[in-house]
Every structure is written in C-alpha cells, then in structure tokens.
C-alpha cells in the first residue's frame, strides 16, 4: 500500500530558461508535489510526529529552487524532487510537476515537466 500526501500549487519565483535574458529575472513557477509514504500510523494515532513534515518539505523545495538558476525546467524539477526527499526521511518517493509559462512560445499557455524519484 502506498499512501500519498499532495502539496498542490506551490508557487515559487525562479530563474529558469535557456536564453540568458530569460534567466535574468525570476518568473513564476508552480510545483505540485506528491509525497509517497505510509501514513497508516498517523491515521491511527492522530499524531503529527507519525507523518511527514510537509511544511518542512515545502520550505526545503522552495528554498532550493528559488536559490538556483536553471536552463531547463527538467533540472528545476529534479532539484525539487531531491529537496523533497532530503527534507523528511518518511517520504519514500516523490512526484514533482513543474509548470511555467514559456517565454519563447507565446501561443502556448504553459509547459510542464513531471518526474518521479524514489529514495535510494
């Protein structure tokens, strides 16, 4: 059984884009995080210590992606996944969906990258 905690719509301001000019200023990025872990104990005990600290996960992810500069949205998503896994040892795997409005594609509403990473 795999349980999930979803952090949807995590808004960040990041430097991302292939042209240097696109990375010159921060732009809005939205992240959706799906944390995979066993929450059965927390469901029984109603104790916050028995589940992932998803506030800490959100803070770690935001800190990492906002501090970085990325050419590719793929790299930003990978960085977010590593930060999520590093923030709480209860998280066994994470799926990250990173979404941005593409500066170089004005007729496209958004571009998204989704990846899943597991704890080694």
GIKA-V79428 format. One line per field, one symbol per residue. ss: DSSP state (H for helix, E for strand, C for the rest). phi: phi as a letter, one per 20 degrees, with the letter a starting at -180 (. if undefined). A space follows every 50 residues. Layout:
ss = ???
phi = ???
This chain:
ss = CCEEEEEEEEEEEEEECCCHHHHCCCEEEEEEEEEEECCHHHHHHCCHHH CCCHHHHHHHHHHHHHHCEECCHHHHHHHHHHHHHHHCCCCCEEEEEEEE CCCCCCCCCCEEEEEEEECC
phi = .cecddddmfecdcebqffgffefcfcfcdddddedaedfffffeldgfe cfeffffgfffggfffeeccfdfffffffffffffffbfffebbddcdcb effecfedfbccccbccdfe
